[in-house]
Amino acid sequence: MQCSKCSNYYDLDIRIPKLLVECSHNICLECFQNEFHDKQIICPICQTKNNFSSIDKAPKNLALLSMIPDQFCTIHNAPQVFCMDSKQIICTHCIFERGLSTKDIYKLEDAYPVEKYEILRSLSDILNIEQKYRSNLKKAEDYQTYFKLKYRQTQFKINKIYEKIEKIVSERKELLLKSLSKDFENELNYILPKILELKQELNKIQTFKLMCNNIELENKLIFLKKSAERNQAKNLIQKLSDQFDTPHKFSSYNQDEEIDYLIKLLN
């Protein structure tokens, strides 16, 4: 299905097949526009003169239009197929230029249900990962609350003890407070990046969910064009999920033993 003038494949855009009524031959819209002069166009095949009051009056060849694939490769102007390996829409010329295996090549109508099934199945997996992240985030935030509470309690104990013996052990008091703050800071330095990391991963999941929001409304071409991006986002989330470890639970501060001993002495 090629234009008799430029030999390019007909498409649904600038190379719509126009019917030359006088001779029943066809020419693409782009060539028609270039060859149309003084309300007349000469058939490039038989040289028959075809008269039209305007370009719009030349009818489209509906029979040819019905046989044109949805899209053509913009590089080679050839019918497109889908590569399962690279997750890209390409044409037969692209296959040989890139040295791709033909076993991974499918027609668009065949690739569409397969890719759609994979993405929808992946979406279910991603939702499970999201649930795990949210659970871990809740634990991490609970740990953070515990650290703060433990810090305040320990600080209060230290202050009460050293109000009584401040003149004697003021240096020791300051040492303990500094040590406590350092321990607290170390714990926060551990957990805060975990919280940030979890939130970042949840943002990636939200982005992936948005990418899948209108999946049922997309036609096969738009869906397959986005397939590579969706698969890349899915694989990244799953990879990071496997690498993530649950934050450890805080036990106690190193100063507790000495604090308990001093309390006994004061009582």
N, C-alpha and C positions, 0 to 999 in steps of 0.2 A: 504494500500500500504506500507507494511513493509518488511524489509529485512528478508529473510529466515534464515540468520545466527545470526544477532544481534538483530533482532526484532525492530530496529529503523525505523522510517518513512523514505522513500526515499525523497531526496531533489535534488536541482539543483547544489549542490556544491560537498561535499565529499561523499555523499551517492547516487550518480547517479545509477540507476538500470542497471546492466550489465546482458546480456542474456547469459546463459550457453547453447550453441548451441546443444550439444549432447543430452540434456534431456529437454530443453526448460524451465528450472527453472531460477529463478533470484536471484541475490545477489548484495548487494551494493558495490560501488567502494572501499570503505575503507576495507570491509571484503575481497573483491577480492584481494586487494594488500597484505593483511595479509596472505591469504591462498594460494597464487600463488607461486608454487615452481617447479623448473625444467621444466618450460614451461607447467605446468599442474595444474589444480585445480579440487578438488573433490567436487561434489555437496553436500551441507549439508542436502539435503532432501532425495535424492535417491542414493547417493554415486557414481554416474556415474562420470567417469573421463572425463574431458574436456581439450583438448589440444589447446594451443594458442602459437604462436611464441613470443608474448609479451602481456603485459596487454592492450596496445592500440588496439590490434587486436580483443579484445573481444568487440562485438557490444553492443551499448546501446539499451535498450528496449524502442523504441520510443513511443509505445502505452502507457506505464506507464509514461513516461516523460510528455506526453501531459496532463495527469490527475493530475500532481503534482501542488499544489498551488504555488504562487510566493515565499512565505517565510514560514518558520516554527519558532515557538518560540524557542529561543536559550536555554531556561531553561528546557522546557518540550519536545522539539522536536515535537510539535503538530501544526496543522494548525492554522493560526492566524486570529483574528477578530479585529474589532475596537470598542473601548468603547467611546461613545459620551460624557459621563460625565467627564472622566479623560483625554480625547483627546489622548489616547495611543493605540498602537497596542499591543494586548495581545493574549493569547490562551484560550481555554475553561478551562484548568486547572487553569490558573491565575485568571479567574473569580471567581471560588469557593474558592480559597486560599485567595483572597482579600475581599470576601463577597460582590461582586458587583451585582447590579440588572441586570438581563438578558434583561430587557426592553430597556436598553441603549446600547445593544450589536448589532452591525451590521456587515454583511459581508464586506470585504474590497471593493468589487466592488459597494456595495450599499452606503457605507460611503463616498467614494471618491467624487461623485458629490455633496452630501449634504455639506460636509466640504469645498469643493472648492467654492460653491456658497456663503457660509457664509464669507469666507475670502475675496472674491472679493467684496461682499457687504460692508464688514468692511473697505476695502481699500478706497471705495468711502467716507465713513464717516470720515476716517482719513484724507483724502485730504481736506475735509471741515474744520476739526480742524486745519490743517496746515494753511489754508487761514486765519482763525481767529487769529492764533498765529502771522502770518506775519503782519496782520493788527495792532495787539497790539504792536508788536515790532516797527513798523513804528511810532506809536503814542509815545511810550516810548522814542525813539531816538529823535523825535521832541521835546518832553518835555525836554530832556537833553540839546539840543541845546538852547532852550528857557532859561533854568536856567543859562547857561553860558553867554548868551547875557545880560540877566537881571542883572547878577552879575557885568559884566563889566560896564554897564550903571550906575548902582547904585554906584559902586566904583568911577567912574569918577565924578559923582555929589558930592559925599562926599569930594573928593580931591579938587575940585574947590572951594567949599564953605569954606573949612577949610584952604585954602591957604590965605584967607583974614582975618580970625579970629584965626589963629593958636596959637598965643601967649595967647589968652584969653581962648580958649576952646580946647586946644590940648588934654587934657585928655578925653574930651567928644568925640573928633574925633576918638581916638584910641578905645574907648569903642564901638562906632558905627561900626567901621571896624571889630572889633572882633565879635560883635553880628551878623553882616552881614555874615561873614565867617562861623559862626556857623550855621546860617539858611541855607546857601548854602550847607554846609556839610551835614546837616540833610536831605535836599531834595535829595542830591546825594546818601546818605546812603539808602534812600527809593527807588529811581528809579534804581540804578545800580544793586541791587540783582534781580529786576524784569526783567531787560534786560538780565542778565545772565541766569535767570530761563527760559525765553522765548527761548533763544538760545539753552539751554540744551534740552528743549522739542522738538525744531525743529530738533536737532541732533537725538533724539529718533525716530522722524517721518522719517527722512532720512534713519535710520537703518531699520525701518519697511518696507519702500519702497524698499530698497535693498533686503530684505528678500522675497519680492513679485515680484522682477524683472523677474525671470525666471519661474514664476509659471506655465505658459502655457507649458513649456518644461519638467516639472517634471512628472515622472510617478506617479501613485497613491500611491505606497509604500513610495517613498521619500517625496511626498507631505504630506501624513498623518503622517509620522515620525516628520515632522517639524510643524505639526498643533498645538501642545501644545505650542511650543515656540512662534509661530506667534500670537496665541490667547492671550498668556500672555502679549506680547508687545502691542497688540491692546487694551486690557483691561486697562493696565497701562496708556496709552496715553489718553483714554477716561475718566478715573477716574480723572487724573490730570487736564484735560481740564475743567471738571465740577467744580473743586475747585478753578480755577484761576480767579482772579478779575482784571479788567482793571485798570492800574495806574491812580490815580487822577490827575487832571490838576492843575498846580501851579497857584496861584493867584497873590500874591505880597509879598514883603519883609516887615517885621514889622517896618523897619526904614523909610519907605516912607513918613509917615505922618510928622515926625519931619523934614525931608529933605525939603519937600514942604514949611513948615512954615519958615524955615531959608532962603529959596530962596526969599520969600516975604519980609522978614526983610532986606535983602541985597539990594533988588531992591528999 
